[in-house]
Amino acid sequence: MFVGEAPGRQEDLTGRPFVGAAGKFLETLLNEIGLLRNDVFICNVLKCRPPQNRQPRPDEIQTCTPYLNRQINAIKPRLIVTLGNHSTAHVFAEACLPFEGITKAHGKPQKAAIAGRKVIIFPTYHPAAALYNGVYRRQLTEDFEALKRTPARK
């Protein structure tokens, strides 16, 4: 299961997560580790796009959390990959894990319980960040290589 922050413009128009440029890059990363988009479930913490694509507010996240928890319970993932700072912060908070920012957390799997399920949470950068910054692109690629070796993925 891959969890992003919120739908962007294209996602809001189509009703599907990660269909824009970041989604295409995510598909490339998945392919590089032997997965297809259809092999994974992709969703967002927020279920609709914030006005002017602003940062999600805490009340919006709180409103959407029960829906995300139902998705987790329906999918029953062994592994949750968080995409970016906001989704990682939220999922870590729900799992009662300490979080010091995505730059410290990325690429380091954490055993946790979320929505009543034992999972491994694998934080990484958001694919959109990698489109604008080559450093993030390299780190995201390295994270996906580490993800490939994560035992829960099998």
C-alpha positions as CSV (number, residue, x, y, z in Angstrom):
1,M,0.0,0.0,0.0
2,F,1.4,3.4,-1.0
3,V,0.0,6.5,0.8
4,G,0.5,10.1,-0.5
5,E,-0.7,13.4,0.8
6,A,-3.6,14.6,-1.2
7,P,-4.9,14.5,-4.8
8,G,-3.4,17.0,-7.2
9,R,-5.3,18.7,-10.1
10,Q,-5.2,15.7,-12.4
11,E,-6.1,13.3,-9.6
12,D,-9.0,15.4,-8.6
13,L,-10.3,15.5,-12.2
14,T,-10.0,11.8,-12.8
15,G,-10.7,10.5,-9.3
16,R,-7.5,8.3,-9.4
17,P,-4.4,8.9,-7.3
18,F,-1.0,9.6,-8.9
19,V,-2.0,10.0,-12.5
20,G,0.1,13.2,-13.3
21,A,3.8,13.5,-13.7
22,A,4.5,12.3,-10.2
23,G,2.4,9.2,-10.9
24,K,4.3,8.4,-14.0
25,F,7.6,8.7,-12.1
26,L,6.1,6.4,-9.3
27,E,5.2,3.9,-12.0
28,T,8.8,4.0,-13.3
29,L,10.1,3.4,-9.8
30,L,7.7,0.5,-9.3
31,N,8.8,-1.0,-12.6
32,E,12.5,-0.7,-11.6
33,I,11.8,-3.0,-8.6
34,G,9.7,-5.5,-10.5
35,L,6.2,-4.2,-9.7
36,L,3.4,-2.9,-11.8
37,R,0.9,-0.2,-10.7
38,N,-1.8,-2.9,-10.6
39,D,0.4,-4.9,-8.1
40,V,0.0,-2.2,-5.4
41,F,-2.8,-0.1,-3.9
42,I,-2.2,3.7,-4.1
43,C,-4.2,6.2,-2.1
44,N,-3.8,9.5,-0.3
45,V,-4.4,10.7,3.3
46,L,-6.7,13.4,2.0
47,K,-9.4,12.2,-0.3
48,C,-10.0,15.5,-2.1
49,R,-7.7,18.3,-3.3
50,P,-7.3,21.3,-0.9
51,P,-8.2,24.7,-2.4
52,Q,-5.3,26.2,-4.4
53,N,-3.4,23.0,-3.7
54,R,-2.4,24.4,-0.2
55,Q,-1.1,22.2,2.6
56,P,-3.8,20.0,4.3
57,R,-5.2,21.4,7.5
58,P,-5.3,19.2,10.6
59,D,-9.1,19.2,10.6
60,E,-9.1,17.9,7.0
61,I,-6.7,15.2,7.8
62,Q,-8.8,14.2,10.9
63,T,-11.9,14.1,8.7
64,C,-10.3,11.7,6.2
65,T,-8.5,9.5,8.7
66,P,-11.4,7.1,9.3
67,Y,-11.6,6.5,5.5
68,L,-7.9,5.8,5.3
69,N,-8.2,3.4,8.2
70,R,-11.0,1.6,6.4
71,Q,-8.8,1.3,3.3
72,I,-6.0,-0.2,5.4
73,N,-8.4,-2.7,7.0
74,A,-9.8,-3.6,3.6
75,I,-6.5,-4.0,1.8
76,K,-4.7,-5.6,4.8
77,P,-1.2,-4.5,3.7
78,R,1.9,-6.0,5.3
79,L,3.8,-2.9,4.1
80,I,2.7,0.7,3.9
81,V,5.0,3.0,1.9
82,T,4.5,6.6,2.8
83,L,5.2,9.1,0.1
84,G,6.5,12.4,1.4
85,N,6.7,14.4,4.6
86,H,3.0,14.9,5.2
87,S,1.8,11.4,4.7
88,T,4.7,10.0,6.7
89,A,4.0,12.4,9.6
90,H,0.4,11.4,9.6
91,V,1.0,7.6,9.4
92,F,3.7,7.8,12.0
93,A,1.4,9.7,14.3
94,E,-1.4,7.2,13.8
95,A,1.1,4.4,14.6
96,C,2.5,6.3,17.6
97,L,6.0,6.4,16.1
98,P,8.4,9.4,16.7
99,F,8.9,11.5,13.5
100,E,11.7,14.0,13.0
101,G,11.0,14.7,9.3
102,I,11.3,12.8,6.1
103,T,15.0,13.6,5.6
104,K,15.8,11.5,8.7
105,A,13.1,8.9,8.3
106,H,13.3,8.0,4.6
107,G,14.4,4.6,3.6
108,K,14.2,3.2,7.2
109,P,11.4,0.7,7.6
110,Q,9.6,0.8,11.0
111,K,7.5,-2.0,12.5
112,A,4.2,-0.6,13.8
113,A,0.5,-1.1,14.3
114,I,-1.9,1.2,12.5
115,A,-5.7,0.9,12.1
116,G,-5.5,-2.2,14.3
117,R,-3.0,-4.0,11.9
118,K,0.7,-4.9,12.3
119,V,2.6,-3.5,9.4
120,I,6.0,-2.3,8.3
121,I,5.9,1.4,7.4
122,F,8.5,2.4,4.8
123,P,8.9,6.2,4.5
124,T,10.2,7.8,1.4
125,Y,10.2,11.1,-0.5
126,H,7.2,12.1,-2.6
127,P,7.8,11.4,-6.3
128,A,6.9,15.1,-7.1
129,A,9.8,16.3,-5.0
130,A,12.1,14.2,-7.1
131,L,10.8,15.8,-10.3
132,Y,12.2,19.1,-9.1
133,N,15.3,18.2,-7.3
134,G,17.9,15.7,-8.5
135,V,19.1,14.9,-4.9
136,Y,15.6,13.7,-4.0
137,R,15.5,11.7,-7.2
138,R,18.6,9.8,-6.4
139,Q,17.5,9.2,-2.8
140,L,14.1,8.1,-3.9
141,T,15.6,5.6,-6.3
142,E,17.9,4.3,-3.5
143,D,14.9,4.0,-1.2
144,F,13.0,1.9,-3.8
145,E,16.1,-0.3,-4.1
146,A,15.9,-0.8,-0.3
147,L,12.2,-1.3,-0.5
148,K,12.8,-4.1,-3.0
149,R,14.8,-5.9,-0.3
150,T,12.2,-5.3,2.5
151,P,11.0,-8.7,3.8
152,A,7.3,-7.6,4.1
153,R,7.2,-6.9,0.4
154,K,7.5,-10.6,-0.4
